[in-house]
Amino acid sequence: MRMKLTLTLADAKLILTAARAEAEKNGWAVTVAVVDDGGALVALERADGAFPQSAEIAFGKARTAAAVRTPTKALEDMVKDRPALVTFPGQIRVQGGLPIKSGAEFVGAVGVSGAASNQDEQCAQAGLAALEAAARG
């Protein structure tokens, strides 16, 4: 039997805090969603002033990054060459979703919505950087 690493609620809160700090530093009202490796929601936070639909979009970006284990920006780029990809169900192919790994192990994903797509990804990346820094000790 194989032992499996999992994303904890404490990990998710660390990601949320760092992503939110990046957004606040830049004056962006965003929603941050963190999901486990199966795409189930672990934590979600919508900033004051973030538009209501951003919660659904952030969750969708995270769920998509978890399902395909790749940044959603890569999917957005792929659609340009393969438009049929838009027919795949339940995916949001817009920049702002990033997979979360611990070493070589995939453990979940983070999605951000509410700012420009590249800014959403900037916030998601800040969350991942905080998790990586905490893991290094």
N, C-alpha and C positions, 0 to 999 in steps of 0.2 A: 504494500500500500504506500502511496506517495503522500508526503506531507505537503500542504499547500499554504502559501502565504496569503493573508487576507488584509484588506484595507479596514482599519478600525474607524470608529466614530471619532476618536481623537485625531487620527490622521486627516479625516475629512474636515474637521474643524480647523486644523492647522492650514489646510489648503484654502478654505473659505476665508480665514482671517487675512492671509497674505494676498489673495486675489482681491479682496475687498479693499485692503490698504492701497494696493496699486491703483485701483479704480478711484478711490477717494483722493489720492495724491494728484490725479489728473482731472478730477472733477467729472467723472463718469458715473452715472447711476446705472448699475448693472445687477443682474441676477447671476449667482454662481450655483451650479449644481454639481454634486459629486456622486458617482455611482460605483457600485462594485463591479467585479469582472463579468458578471452576468447582465449588467445594465440596470440593476435594481437601485433605486434611489437610497442613498445613505444620508445625504444632507443637502438642503437647499436654502439659500438666503437671498431675498430680494431687497435691494437697497431702497430706502425712501426715495421716491421720485422715479424709480425704474418703471417702465411701462408694464402693465399687467401681463401681456403676452410674453414678455421676456422670460418669465418663469417656465413656461412650456417650451420655449425655444432653447433655453439653456439646458434643460433636462434632455431635450431631443438631441442636442449636440453631444452631450455627455454619453447618452445611450448609444448614439451612432458610433462615436469613437471607441466605445467599449465593444460593440458588436464587430467592428472591422479591425480593431486594434491598430488604428492609424489615425493621424490627425485629420479632422474634417476638411481642412484646407486641401489636402491631397485628393479627397473625393470631389471637392469643388472643381479642382483643376482637371480631373479625369472626365468630368461631364462634358467639357469642351470638345474632347476627342471622341467620346462615346455617349451621346445624348440619351441612349436607351437606359443608362444608369439611373435616370430620374424616375424610372418606373419601379425601382426596387422599393418595397414597402417599408415604412417606418423609419426612414433615414432622413436626416437633415444634412445636406451637403453644403454647408456654409462654414467658413473659417470661424474658429472659436471653441472647438472641441479637441482635447488632447488625451491620449491614453496615459495611464499611470503605470509605471513599472517599478519594481523593487529588484534591483539587479537585473537578471534576465527574465524574471517572473512578472507577467502582466497581472495587475491587481485591481484595475478599475479605470475610470476616466473622469475628467472634469470638463464641464461646458460652461461658457459664459455668454451672456446676451445682454444687450442694452446700449452698447457703444458701436462704433464702426467695427466691422468684423476683425480687422487686424488689431484693434484695441482690445476687443474681447479676448483674442488669443494672447495678447500681451499680459492681460490679467491672469489668464489660465496658466501661463508660463511662470508667472510670479508665484502662484500657488504651488506648482511643482518644484520650483527652486527652493521654497521654504521646506517642503517635505524632504527633499534631498539633503538639505543642510542639517535638518534634524536627525536624519538617519546617519549622517557622518559623525554626529555627536558634537 
